[in-house]
Each structure stands twice: as C-alpha cells, then as structure tokens.
Amino acid sequence: MMRKCPVLFLLFLLALAPALSPGPCPAFEGPAPLAQAGLFLEAGKYSEGVAILREAIKDSQADPASQREALLRLAEFYANKACAMDDAKALLSRFMQIPGPEADDPQGRQAAALLARIRDDSRRFAPQDALLAKARADLALPSSPVRSAIIASLEELTRDTPDYYRMAEAWFLLGNLFLEGRETAKAVAAFTNAEAKAPALGFFLPLDSLLARAKAEQGAFRANLIVRLGLLALLFSAAVLFYTARPWTWVGGRHLLLLGALLVAFAVIYFAGQAFLDGYTDPAAILAADPNAMPSFVLTGMFTPGSEPSRLLLGYGLAGVLALFLFAVGSAPIKNRANARLLIYLYAWLCFGFLAGAFYVRDCRGRSFTEGPRGTKNAFEQAKTCFFFDLDEPEPYILTDPKAYAGIKTSAISDQELLGWVQKNVPAKGSDPSRFPKP
C-alpha cells in the first residue's frame, strides 16, 4: 500500500491539473498605435508620431472612437506645439462631423474647449494677426525701409503682447529678417525664442536649418573678428619693434637680398608642394568612386581657371614671410639672442596661424571637408582637404569633369583664360574624349 501511495498521489495531481492551471499564457502586446504616437510626440519624434495619427485618421476600417481620438490628438499637437492654428481648426471641424457617445463624451468636451480657445484668440488678437499676415506678404518686397518697418512692428508685437497665441511664428519671421540683415546674434535669439514657444514649429517651417545657419554665421563672424584682431596685434607689434630698432641706419643691400631669397624660397616650396598634392589627390578617382555624386570641389592648380584660392594662399604666405622679416629686424637690438630667437619662433607660429585662419574664414567661408581615416598620422592623408567656396556659375563642374560637357557652347564665355582651357580640355561634340589630356 505504501508503494502505491506515490502513484496515487501523482494521479491525483494530474486530475487536479486542469483546475489548477492559470490558463493559456497571454501574448505580449505593446502599446496601442495611438498611445505609441503620443510617446513619439512627447519624445520629440514628431514625424513618427504624426505619421501614426494620420494613418489612424485615414483608416476607413477603424472605429469612429479611434478616428476621433486621432483627430483630437493631432489637433492638440498642431495647436500647442506647432503653432499651426489653421490646421488645428480644420482637424477639429472634421472631429465634430463624427458622432460621439450620447451619454458621456470627454473627447467632445476637449475638442470643443480647444476650438473655442482658438476662436477666442483669433478674435482677441485680430490686429496682431493682421500685422503678421502683412509682414509675411511684405517679406517679398526688396525695399530696405519696408523691412525695417516690419522688424520694428514685429519687435513691438513680441514686446507688448507676450500672450499672443502665434508668438512662435512672429519670432520665426523676426529671425528670418535678422538673418537676411546679417544680424546673426539677434537671429539666433529670435529662432531660439520661436523654438521655446512652439517646440514642433520646425515640423512645418525650416526652423532647424535656419537656426543652424544663423549659429554657423555667428561663429564665422566671431572667428573673423578674432583673426582680424590677432593680425592687427601682430602687425602693430612688428611695426613698433621695427621703428624702435631704427633699421634705416644699418640695414644694407645684403639684408634686402636675404628678404628676396626668403620670398623666392617660400614660393618655390609652395609650388612644389602644390604640384605634389595635386598629383596625390586625383579628382577623377573621387568622381569614379561615386559617379552619381555632383562635383563639390574645384581644380585649384596654379595655371587653371580655378587657381584663385591658390593665388590667395600664396599671397597670405608671402605676407607672412615679409612680416616675419620685419619682426626679426626689429628684434635685432635685443641683447639676449636666445630670447630674441624664441620671440621670432613664437611670432612666426602666431603669424602663419592667424594668416591660415584668415584664409579659411574669409576666403573659404569657413567650410572644409577632410578625407582620410581619423587619427591617422600620415601628413599626406591629412593634407587631402577640399575647401568649399561660394560659386554660382557652372565653371566648377566643367573644370572638374570636362569630358562630360562635350560640344559645350563657348560663345558666352568672356573669361579668356577659361575659354582657352575649355577649348583645350573639353572635347568637341562627336569626338573621342580619350584623345584629350586628363584635367
């Protein structure tokens, strides 16, 4: 009997198993689409959240309650975070056309309250709305006095009506006007205020790109100011030393010959380095790697139509050699030659550093792109840098890939240097491009 007890006990448990079982394990369910849209909107992922809500609104198979909730949430997003009142009113009008529950309708009350608030603000701020509409229309006018008047009126609006319901749009228009007028600090402040008033304003208007542009131009302005002040300080120090040294009493022909030799040596080294790097970086190979990419660089060889950057950089270098020579002459009376040499080395480092900064900020618009893996110690890899210039003509594309423009008309080319280069390197229509030299 004792041996049968375990068997009977097991049979007893098997008999009770269906009653003791908690039932089938439920499948894991994530948040509903509308709840997921709310999470996206709260996290700042506006495109994802709005896409979900729009799909729910378009879904003809969805129940009316889900469509009403999607319409309400999207209208609240437009009104509260995107400053898009007209779009919000249109969505609320669609919401009202869908019948809701007869007994208790909290969504209907929310929609009615939001619509009433928007309409009340429209009536209360009718003069400000008219001013904003006029400012948008007048932005197309090129007259400077008109733009000044627009700025003055919008500044008065933002100052005197802090509770204006379209304040984000007013700040956005002000930022545009300040950016066009090169008042970058004011533009950054205006765009920042617009973003603070309506965090999702950039979903409808190019707020993010304009704010980034304003910050970039503000940084370029500051860098340009630093470079100018640095160069003025270096020039002033060299002039003071040169005057106190009274070199006109002892500088002779050999000193002037030394200056000439230094200038020639710098030019020779510059030309040799450029010739080496021009051969090291092959533009045709860069284009061949991605034939669909548009050229974004210019051939800057010394005897090509795109050689202006090279001539500018050479001029900066020769100016640096001349300034260094004047400083060295001015430091001649210093008795401690070790200290004098240290000052000359420091001056050379600062002078050429500021001159390179001036070339980068003033003449390259502060933009560059460096190829090669990060952290590489190969100097020639680091030297593979493309500087971007503001060019509105088609010359960069012709200079980069002349074989792609076979038979191009040259009657409109007034630059004789460019015309000669095109006639030499651009193949005629129907000819064999392989016969022409590689640019």
C-alpha positions in Angstrom: 0.0 0.0 0.0 2.8 2.3 0.8 4.4 1.7 -2.6 1.1 2.6 -4.3 0.8 6.0 -2.5 3.2 7.9 -4.7 1.4 6.6 -7.8 -2.0 7.5 -6.4 -0.7 11.0 -5.4 0.6 11.7 -8.9 -2.7 10.6 -10.4 -4.5 12.9 -8.0 -2.3 15.8 -9.1 -2.9 15.1 -12.8 -6.6 15.0 -12.2 -6.5 18.4 -10.5 -4.1 20.0 -13.1 -6.8 21.5 -15.3 -8.4 23.2 -12.3 -5.1 24.5 -11.0 -3.8 25.7 -14.4 -3.9 29.5 -14.8 -5.0 29.2 -18.4 -3.1 29.9 -21.6 -0.2 32.4 -21.3 -1.4 35.8 -22.9 0.7 37.0 -25.8 2.8 40.2 -25.2 1.1 43.3 -26.5 2.9 46.6 -27.0 1.3 50.0 -26.7 -1.7 50.7 -28.9 -0.8 52.8 -32.1 -2.4 56.0 -30.7 -0.5 55.6 -27.4 2.7 54.9 -29.4 2.0 58.1 -31.3 1.7 60.0 -28.0 5.1 58.6 -26.8 6.7 59.7 -30.1 5.3 63.2 -29.8 6.4 63.6 -26.2 9.9 62.4 -27.1 10.2 64.9 -29.9 9.9 62.4 -32.7 7.3 64.4 -34.5 7.5 62.8 -37.9 6.9 59.3 -36.5 4.0 60.4 -34.2 2.2 62.5 -36.8 2.5 59.6 -39.3 0.8 57.2 -37.0 -2.0 59.7 -36.2 -2.6 60.4 -39.9 -2.7 56.7 -40.7 -5.3 56.2 -38.0 -7.4 59.1 -39.4 -7.2 57.7 -43.0 -8.1 54.1 -41.9 -11.6 53.5 -43.1 -11.8 50.3 -41.1 -11.1 51.9 -37.8 -14.0 52.6 -35.4 -15.2 56.1 -35.0 -13.8 56.4 -31.5 -10.3 55.8 -32.6 -10.6 58.3 -35.5 -12.0 60.9 -33.2 -9.1 60.3 -30.7 -6.5 60.6 -33.5 -8.1 63.8 -34.8 -8.1 65.3 -31.3 -4.5 64.4 -30.5 -3.3 65.7 -33.8 -5.2 68.9 -33.4 -3.8 69.4 -29.9 -0.3 68.8 -31.3 -0.8 71.4 -34.1 -2.2 74.0 -31.7 0.0 73.5 -28.6 3.4 72.5 -30.1 3.5 73.5 -33.8 1.7 76.9 -33.8 -0.4 75.7 -36.7 -3.8 77.0 -35.7 -5.5 76.8 -39.1 -4.6 73.1 -39.4 -5.8 72.5 -35.9 -9.2 74.2 -36.7 -9.6 72.0 -39.8 -9.0 68.8 -37.8 -11.4 69.9 -35.1 -14.0 70.6 -37.7 -13.6 67.0 -39.0 -13.8 65.8 -35.4 -17.2 67.5 -34.9 -18.6 65.7 -38.0 -18.0 62.2 -36.4 -20.8 61.4 -33.9 -19.7 60.5 -30.4 -21.3 58.8 -27.5 -24.6 60.3 -26.3 -24.2 59.8 -22.6 -20.6 61.0 -21.8 -18.2 62.4 -24.3 -15.0 63.7 -22.7 -13.2 63.9 -26.1 -16.0 66.0 -27.4 -15.7 68.4 -24.5 -11.9 68.6 -25.0 -12.3 69.3 -28.7 -15.0 72.0 -28.1 -12.8 73.7 -25.5 -9.8 73.7 -27.8 -11.8 75.1 -30.7 -13.3 77.7 -28.5 -9.9 78.8 -27.3 -8.5 79.1 -30.8 -11.6 81.1 -32.0 -11.4 83.3 -28.9 -7.7 84.0 -29.5 -8.4 84.8 -33.2 -11.0 87.4 -32.2 -8.9 88.8 -29.3 -5.7 89.1 -31.4 -7.2 90.1 -34.7 -5.0 93.2 -35.1 -1.9 91.1 -34.3 -3.0 88.5 -36.9 -3.4 91.2 -39.5 0.1 92.6 -38.7 1.6 89.1 -39.0 -0.2 88.5 -42.3 1.1 91.8 -43.6 4.6 91.0 -42.5 4.5 87.7 -44.4 3.3 89.5 -47.5 5.8 92.3 -47.3 8.7 89.9 -46.9 8.7 89.6 -50.7 9.5 93.3 -51.2 13.2 94.1 -51.6 12.9 97.6 -50.2 15.1 98.1 -47.1 12.8 100.7 -45.4 9.9 98.3 -45.7 11.9 95.6 -44.0 13.0 98.0 -41.3 9.3 98.8 -40.6 8.4 95.1 -40.5 11.2 94.5 -37.9 10.0 97.4 -35.8 6.4 96.2 -35.9 7.3 92.6 -35.0 9.6 93.7 -32.2 6.8 95.8 -30.8 4.4 92.8 -31.1 6.8 90.5 -29.2 7.4 93.1 -26.5 3.9 94.4 -25.9 1.8 91.2 -26.5 3.6 88.4 -24.6 0.5 86.2 -24.6 0.0 86.3 -28.3 -1.1 82.8 -29.5 1.0 82.9 -32.7 4.1 84.3 -30.9 6.3 81.5 -32.3 5.6 82.5 -35.9 6.3 86.1 -35.1 9.7 85.2 -33.6 10.4 83.0 -36.7 9.7 85.9 -39.1 11.9 88.2 -37.0 14.7 85.6 -37.1 14.4 85.5 -40.9 14.7 89.2 -41.2 17.7 89.4 -38.8 19.4 86.6 -40.7 19.0 88.4 -44.1 20.4 91.5 -42.5 23.5 89.7 -41.2 22.4 90.3 -37.6 23.3 86.8 -36.6 23.2 87.2 -32.8 19.6 88.6 -33.0 18.7 85.9 -35.5 19.9 83.1 -33.1 17.9 84.7 -30.2 14.8 85.0 -32.3 14.9 81.4 -33.6 15.6 80.1 -30.1 12.6 82.0 -28.8 10.4 80.6 -31.6 11.5 77.1 -30.7 10.8 77.7 -27.0 7.3 78.9 -27.8 6.5 76.0 -30.2 8.9 73.1 -29.9 7.5 71.5 -33.1 7.5 74.6 -35.2 10.3 73.1 -37.2 7.9 70.3 -38.3 6.2 72.9 -40.6 8.8 75.6 -41.1 12.6 75.3 -41.7 13.4 76.4 -38.2 16.1 73.9 -37.5 18.1 74.6 -40.7 17.8 78.4 -40.3 18.9 78.2 -36.7 21.9 76.1 -37.6 22.8 78.6 -40.4 22.5 81.5 -38.0 24.7 79.8 -35.5 27.3 79.0 -38.2 27.3 82.5 -39.5 27.6 83.8 -35.9 30.6 81.5 -35.3 32.2 82.6 -38.6 31.7 86.3 -37.6 33.4 85.7 -34.3 36.2 83.8 -35.9 36.7 86.5 -38.4 36.8 89.1 -35.6 39.4 87.1 -33.7 41.5 86.7 -36.8 41.4 90.4 -37.6 42.3 91.4 -34.1 45.1 88.9 -33.9 46.6 90.1 -37.2 46.3 93.7 -36.2 48.1 93.0 -32.9 50.9 91.1 -34.7 51.3 93.9 -37.3 51.3 96.6 -34.6 54.0 94.7 -32.6 56.2 94.2 -35.7 55.8 97.9 -36.6 56.7 99.1 -33.0 59.8 96.8 -32.9 60.8 97.8 -36.4 60.6 101.5 -35.6 62.4 101.3 -32.3 65.2 99.3 -34.0 65.8 102.2 -36.5 66.8 99.8 -39.3 67.2 102.6 -41.8 70.6 103.4 -40.1 72.1 99.9 -40.5 70.1 97.7 -42.9 72.0 97.2 -46.2 71.7 95.5 -49.5 72.6 92.1 -48.1 69.5 92.2 -45.8 67.3 93.1 -48.8 68.8 90.2 -50.8 68.1 87.9 -47.9 64.4 89.0 -47.9 64.2 88.4 -51.7 65.8 85.0 -51.2 63.3 84.1 -48.5 60.3 85.1 -50.6 61.6 83.1 -53.6 62.3 80.1 -51.5 58.8 80.2 -50.0 57.2 80.5 -53.5 59.3 77.5 -54.8 58.4 75.3 -51.8 54.7 76.3 -52.2 54.6 75.4 -55.9 56.5 72.2 -55.3 54.1 71.2 -52.5 51.0 72.0 -54.5 52.3 70.1 -57.5 52.9 67.1 -55.4 49.5 67.2 -53.7 47.7 67.8 -57.0 49.2 64.6 -58.2 48.5 62.8 -54.9 44.7 63.7 -54.9 43.1 62.6 -58.1 39.7 64.3 -58.7 38.8 61.8 -61.4 39.2 58.9 -58.9 36.9 60.6 -56.5 34.2 61.1 -59.1 34.7 57.5 -60.3 34.0 56.2 -56.8 30.5 57.7 -56.9 29.5 58.6 -60.5 26.1 59.9 -59.4 27.6 62.5 -57.0 27.8 66.0 -58.2 31.3 67.6 -58.1 31.8 69.6 -54.9 35.3 70.8 -55.5 37.3 72.9 -57.9 40.7 72.1 -59.5 43.0 74.7 -58.0 46.2 74.1 -59.9 48.3 77.2 -60.4 47.7 77.6 -64.1 44.0 76.7 -64.3 40.9 79.0 -64.1 40.2 77.7 -60.6 43.6 78.9 -59.3 42.3 81.9 -57.4 42.4 80.1 -54.0 46.0 79.1 -54.7 46.9 82.6 -55.5 45.2 83.9 -52.3 47.0 81.3 -50.2 50.3 82.2 -51.8 49.7 85.9 -51.1 49.0 85.1 -47.5 52.2 83.2 -47.2 54.4 85.8 -48.8 52.8 88.4 -46.5 53.7 86.2 -43.5 57.3 86.0 -44.7 57.5 89.8 -45.0 56.0 90.4 -41.6 58.4 87.8 -40.0 61.3 89.5 -41.7 60.3 92.9 -40.3 59.8 91.4 -36.8 63.2 89.8 -37.0 64.8 93.1 -38.0 63.0 94.8 -35.1 64.2 92.3 -32.6 67.9 92.8 -33.6 68.7 95.2 -30.7 67.7 92.6 -28.1 70.9 91.6 -26.4 69.9 88.2 -25.3 69.9 86.4 -28.6 68.2 83.2 -27.1 65.3 85.3 -26.1 65.2 87.1 -29.5 65.1 83.7 -31.3 62.4 82.5 -29.0 60.3 85.6 -29.8 60.9 85.2 -33.5 59.7 81.5 -33.4 56.6 82.5 -31.4 55.8 85.3 -33.8 56.2 83.0 -36.8 53.9 80.4 -35.3 51.2 83.1 -34.4 51.6 84.9 -37.7 51.2 82.0 -40.0 48.5 80.5 -37.8 46.4 83.7 -38.0 47.0 84.0 -41.7 45.9 80.5 -42.3 42.8 81.3 -40.2 42.1 84.4 -42.3 42.3 82.3 -45.5 40.0 79.7 -44.1 37.4 82.1 -42.5 37.4 84.9 -45.0 38.1 83.2 -48.4 36.8 79.7 -47.8 33.6 80.8 -46.0 34.7 78.7 -43.0 33.9 75.4 -44.7 36.1 72.4 -45.4 36.0 68.7 -45.7 38.9 66.4 -44.9 39.2 62.9 -46.2 41.1 60.0 -44.7 40.6 58.0 -41.5 40.5 59.8 -38.2 43.6 59.6 -36.1 45.9 58.9 -39.0 49.5 60.2 -38.6 50.2 60.4 -42.3 50.7 64.0 -43.1 49.7 63.5 -46.8 46.4 61.9 -45.7 45.7 64.9 -43.5 46.6 67.2 -46.5 43.8 65.7 -48.6 41.3 68.5 -47.8 38.7 70.1 -50.0 37.8 73.7 -49.3 34.3 74.9 -50.4 33.8 78.2 -52.0 30.6 80.2 -52.8 30.4 79.7 -56.6 27.2 80.3 -58.6 28.5 79.6 -62.1 28.8 76.2 -63.9 32.6 76.5 -64.1 33.3 74.2 -61.2 31.5 71.3 -62.9 33.3 71.9 -66.2 36.7 72.2 -64.6 36.1 69.0 -62.6 34.8 66.8 -65.4 35.4 68.4 -68.8 34.7 65.2 -70.7 31.1 65.2 -69.5 30.4 68.5 -71.4 31.4 67.6 -74.9 30.4 70.2 -77.5 29.6 72.9 -74.9 28.9 76.3 -76.4 31.7 78.8 -75.7 30.1 82.0 -77.1 29.0 83.2 -73.7 32.4 82.7 -72.0 34.1 86.1 -71.6 37.0 84.9 -69.5 39.8 84.4 -72.0 41.7 82.1 -69.6 38.7 79.9 -69.1 37.9 79.9 -72.8 41.4 78.7 -73.7 41.2 76.0 -71.0 37.8 74.8 -72.3 38.9 74.7 -75.9 41.9 72.6 -74.9 40.3 70.2 -72.5 36.6 69.9 -73.4 36.1 67.5 -76.3 34.1 68.6 -79.3 30.7 67.1 -80.0 31.1 63.6 -81.5 34.9 63.4 -80.9 36.8 60.8 -79.0 37.2 62.0 -75.4 40.2 59.7 -74.8 42.3 61.9 -77.1 42.2 64.8 -74.7 44.6 65.3 -71.8 43.5 64.5 -68.3 42.5 67.7 -66.4 
